[in-house]
């Protein structure tokens, strides 16, 4: 059946209205979306506790406390590493001033802009810096309020999950009840798979980056390893951004070229291990989205919801793909978003690790 130009215009208009609605409702939707994804992570634990005759409200409370412990542990680890880094602030400041003076002299020599004129330019830019600091302070307050709201949503979503599931099943016609049931189950599993896989991936990256940076001689290697690992939540650019920050800080500290090259080599080795060993083992095929639509999802996530949109763009896109796979008219879109399946050779190392995992789980 051919699609008329009028139908295409209507679909594009509908898509525009949906994106605009998602953007303007972000303060409401972002905490709810993050909470829904986190709730799926603790669903197996809640079900296990309930199967052992523990009331649902108590099982949900245990899951919530565990979530808070995880966040507190990560926050404590990061704070501890930042406190260690602060001991070097005076040295970093001194070397940064030396570098700034060198840059000023270079600009004066090659661009004929006097140091006084450079200072006047920086002075004119100071209101921008002040506004930036104020925006950061406001963002911290928003993040805290959103965090509290997200925790409340996680508790309520776990507590009333049966009621919500019944509501979703009631939305579907009787002939599509089974498809809706499969969609709910698959969506829950793909969220769990993504979060668990991401946590395992970040843990492995922490270990590998810590060892690599320590061997190279980077100051505070654990801090920069944690930074590079946590930025893994942003695919493709996260690790690269963390490594770039590590290189810049090392350069400000006066690191020689061999150390800077060693940081880049560490990044390359870690990326090779991640792409050829860890991802085939940890990230399942359901979460796989082809690189084109991964980038599109990240760009749209940033456009609609900013940084939180970037963080949750991949699991939401995977859930959307599952929905397309279960709706006949949308199956072509699911095929378009999904990873291209090709017969590519599998590393013997990956095969041996997979067999070891299967034997240990048997």
N, C-alpha and C positions, 0 to 999 in steps of 0.2 A: 504494500500500500504506500503510495507516494505521499510525502508531506508537503503541504502547500506553504507558500511564503507567509501567509497569515498565521498558520500554526507555529512556524519557527519564531515569528515575532512574539507571539504570545508566550512561548516557552522561555525565550530570552528575557522578556519582561518579568515573568514569574521568577526566574533565577535572580534577576536584579533585585526584586522585592525581597526575596528570601535572604540574600546577602546583606541588604540594607537592614532588614529586621534583626538579623544576627548581630550586626554591628551595634545598633542602637540599644539592644537588650543585653549587651555584654556583661554589665554589672550583675545581672540576674543569672545569666546562662553560664558564665565561666565557672563560678564556684560549684554550680550544679553539675556541669559536665565533668569537672575534675573529680568531684565526689562520686559520681556514678562509676567512673573508671576505677577509682580506688576501692569502692565497695565490692567490685567484682573480684579484686585481689584477695579479700578476706572472706569471700563467700564460702570456699571449701572449709576453712577453719570454723566458721560459724555453723555450718552444717554438721561438721564432725562433733562439735560440742553439743549440739542439739540432739544428735543421735545417741549421745551418752546421757540423755535425760537431764540436760541443763536447760533451764528456761531460755527462750529466745532473747529476752531483754538482757539477761546476764551474759549470754554468749556474745551478743552484740557489744556489750560493754567491754568484755575482754578483748575483742578485736579492736575496739577504739583505743584502749589503753596500749595495746601492742603497736598500733600505728603511731601514737604519740611518742612511745619509747624509741621507735625507729627514727622519727624526725628529731627527737632530742639527741640521740646518739650522733647522727650526722652533723647537727648543729654544734655539738660539743667538740667533735673531731675537727671541724672547720675552724671554730673559735680558738682551739688549742694551737692549731698550726698558724693561724693569723697572729696570735700572741707571740709565737716564736719569731715570726717574720718581722714584728714590730721592733725587735731588738736591733735589726739592721736598718731601721728607717733613717737614723742619723747618717749612716754611711751612704745609703742610697740618695738621700737629700744632697749630701756634699758632692757626690759624683754627678747627680742631675744638674746641680748648679754649674759645675765645671763644664758639663756637656752643653748647657745653655749658653754659657759665655763663649764657648768655641763656635756655636751656631751663630751667635750674634756677630762675632768677628768675621765669620765667613760671609754672612749677609752684607756686612759693611764693606768688605773687601771686593766682593764680586757683584753686588747689586747696588752699591753706593747709597745704601740707606743707613743713616747715622744711628748710633746706639740710642740717642735721645729720641729720635723719631720712632724707633722700634718700641721703646718704652711707652711712648704716647699711644701707639697702636694697641699695645696690650692693655693699657689703661682704658681705652675706649671699649675694649671687649670685656672688661670686668663685669658690667651689668649682665651680660650673657651668662658668665660663670655663676654669678649670684642667683640668677633665675634657675640655672641648672641645679644648683644645690637645693633650692627651695622645692623644685619639682621632685627631686630625689626624696626629700623629707616627706612630701605629700604621698609619694608612691609607697614609702615604707608603712605609713598609716593605712593606706588602702590595702596593702598586702596583708597586714595583720588582721584587719577586719574581714577580709576575704578568707583568710586561713581559718578563723574562728567559725565563719559561716560554713566553710567546706567541711569542717569536722562535724558540725551539727548535721549537715546533709548526709554524711557517711553513716552516722548512727541511725538516722531515720530511714534511709534507703535500705539498710540491712534489716531494720526492724520490721518494715512494712513491705518487704520484697514480694511476699506472696500476694498481697493485695494489688501491688503494681503489676505483677505478672498476669493476674486475673483480668485486670483492666485492659492490658494489651491484647489478650486473647479475645476479649469481648469486642474489640475493635474490628477484628478480622471476621469475614463471613464464615459460615459453618464449613464450607468446602475448602477454606484456606486455613483452618485451624492448625492442621499439621505443619504447614509451611511456616506459620507464625511461631509455633513451638520450636521448630528447628532454628529459626532466625534468632530467637531469644537465647537458646542454648549456645549457638555458634558465636553470637556476639559476646556473651559472657566469657566463653572460652578464649576468644581471641584477645580480649582485654587482659585476662589473666596471663595468657601466654606472652603478651607484649611486656607487661610490667615485670613478670618474673624473669623473662629473658633479658630485659634492660638492666635489672638489678644484678644479675649474674655477670652481664657484660661489663658493667661499671666496676664491680669488684675485681674482675680479671684485669681491667685496664689500670686500676689503682696499683695492683701488684706489679704489673709489667713496667708501667711508667716509673714507679718508685725505684725499682731495680735499675732501670736504664739511666734515669737522671742521677742516681747515686754513683753509678759507675763513671758517668761523664764528669761528675764533680759539681753539679748544680747545688747551690745553697738552698736549704729547705726543700729537698726533693719530694718529701711526702706532700707538702702543701700543693706544689705544682702538679703532682700526680693526681691528687684529689680534684684539683681544678679541671684538668684535662678529662678525667673520668666523668665528673658531673656534667660537663658540657656535652657528653655523649647523647644527652636527651635531645639535642638538636642534631639530626643526622647530617652527614657530609661535612658541615662547617664547624661543628662543635669542637672536635679534637684539633682541627687546624687552628681555630681561634685560641684554644688553650696553649698549644705549642707556640704560636706566635707571641702570646703574652710572655711565656717562659723565655723565649729568645730575647725579647725586648728587655725584660728585667735583668737577664744575665748580661746583656750588652751594656746596660746602664751601670751594672756592677763592675764593669771592666773586663768581662770575660774575653779570652782570646778566641781567635777564629777556630782552633781545634775544638774548643768546648761548644761553640755555636754549631759547628758542623756535627758534633756528637749528638746534640739535641735533635737536629733534623734527622740524623740517621736513626735515633731511637724512635722518632715519630714514624719513619718509614717502616721499620721492623714491626712495630706494634700494629700499624695499619695492615701489614701483610698477614700477620697472625690473626688479627681480628676478621679480616675478609675471607681468609681461606681455611681457618680452623674453627674460630669461635662462632661466627654467624651460622655456618652450616649445622653446628651442633646445638646452638642455643635458640636461635630465632627460627620459628617454625614456618612452613610454607604459607599458612593462612595469613600471616602478617605481611607477607611479601607484597610490595607494591612496586611497579616498575619505576626506575629512576626519574623518568619524565614527570609522572604524576606525584612522586614524592616531592620533587621541587615545587610543583604547582600547589600541592597541599600546604607546604611550608609557607609559600608566598601568600596564599589566600588566608592561612591561619594568622600570619602577621598583619595582613591588611585588615582583617575583621576583628581579631581579638588581641593583637599585639604579641608580646612574648608568651603569655599563657596559651595563645592560639598556636604558636610554633611548637610548644611543648606537647600539646595533646592532638596536634594535627594528624599524626601518623595513626594512632589507635582509632580516632574518629573516622578517618578515611578507610581503614580496614573494616570497621563496622559497616560503613556505608557500602563498601564493596560486597559484604555478605548479604546486605539487604537487596542489592541489585541481583545477586546470584539466586535469590529466592523469589524474585518477581519476574515473571516471564518477559514483560515488556521492557524491563531494565537490564536483562542479562547481557546485552551487548556492551553496556556501560561497565558492568563488572568485568567483562573480558578486557575492555580497554584499559581499565585501571590496574588489573592484575599483572603480575610478573610474566614475562615471556618465557615459556617453558621450552628449553633447548636441551639437547643431549650433550652436556659438557663433561669432560673427564673429571673424576673426583680424585682428590689427592689421596695417595695411599696412607698418609698419616691420618687424614680424616677418617678413612675407612677403619683403621686400627683402633682409633679412639672411639668410634661409634660401636664397634664390636665389643670393646671393653665396657662401654656404658650398658649395652644390652645384656652382657653377662652379669654385671653387677646388679642389674634390676630384675634378673630372672629369679 
